[in-house]
């Protein structure tokens, strides 16, 4: 690997987690993890700039559903499941278009 390659660590108990038993959900979760920043990044949101920490990324649920190849409602349910299990923390900008 190059010196700028970021690595992702999986928990050792992943085989015991509910997500392991559903290949599609596991694939979607890994995709989310891979989308997350590996270092600090500043992004523009309208006229504001937002600093994103490692482990964060910003997108709309509509765009994310398209990227993951699922319906928006399927995505929202999946994100809710991940959040209730403590696997992600979701924050909203309050933009009604996301």
C-alpha positions in Angstrom: 0.0 0.0 0.0 1.1 3.5 -0.7 1.9 5.9 2.1 -1.4 7.7 1.7 -3.6 4.6 1.8 -6.1 4.5 4.6 -7.1 1.3 6.2 -10.4 0.2 7.7 -10.5 -2.0 10.8 -13.4 -4.4 11.3 -14.4 -5.5 14.8 -13.3 -9.0 15.6 -16.9 -9.9 16.5 -18.3 -9.0 13.1 -19.3 -12.6 12.5 -21.6 -12.5 15.5 -23.4 -9.3 14.5 -26.8 -9.2 12.9 -25.4 -7.5 9.8 -23.2 -10.5 9.0 -26.2 -12.7 8.3 -27.5 -10.4 5.5 -24.9 -10.1 2.6 -26.7 -7.0 1.1 -26.8 -5.1 4.4 -23.2 -6.0 5.1 -22.2 -4.7 1.7 -24.1 -1.5 2.3 -22.5 -1.0 5.7 -19.0 -1.6 4.3 -19.8 0.9 1.5 -20.8 3.5 4.2 -17.5 2.9 6.1 -15.5 3.3 2.9 -17.3 6.6 2.1 -16.2 8.1 5.4 -13.3 10.5 5.4 -9.9 9.2 6.5 -8.7 12.7 7.5 -10.1 16.1 8.2 -11.8 17.7 5.2 -13.7 21.0 4.6 -16.7 20.9 2.3 -19.0 23.7 1.1 -22.7 23.4 1.9 -24.5 26.4 0.3 -22.6 29.5 1.5 -21.2 27.7 4.6 -18.1 25.6 5.0 -18.4 22.5 7.1 -15.4 20.7 8.7 -15.8 16.9 8.5 -13.7 14.8 10.9 -12.3 11.4 10.0 -15.1 8.9 10.0 -17.7 11.5 8.7 -19.1 12.2 5.3 -21.9 14.4 4.0 -24.5 13.5 1.5 -28.2 13.5 1.0 -30.3 10.4 1.6 -31.5 10.5 -2.0 -27.9 10.5 -3.3 -26.9 7.8 -0.8 -29.8 5.6 -1.8 -28.8 5.9 -5.5 -25.1 5.1 -4.6 -26.1 2.1 -2.6 -28.7 0.9 -5.2 -31.7 0.8 -2.9 -34.9 2.7 -2.3 -34.8 5.7 0.0 -37.1 4.1 2.5 -35.0 1.0 2.6 -31.9 3.2 3.3 -33.7 5.1 6.0 -34.7 1.9 7.7 -31.2 0.5 7.4 -29.6 3.7 8.8 -32.0 3.6 11.7 -31.1 0.0 12.4 -27.4 0.9 12.3 -27.9 3.9 14.6 -29.9 1.9 17.1 -27.1 -0.7 17.3 -24.5 2.1 17.8 -22.8 1.3 14.5 -23.3 4.9 13.1 -24.3 8.3 14.3 -26.5 10.2 11.9 -26.6 14.0 11.9 -28.9 16.1 9.8 -28.3 19.6 8.4 -32.0 20.3 8.5 -32.1 20.8 4.7 -35.5 19.6 3.5 -34.0 18.5 0.2 -31.9 15.8 1.8 
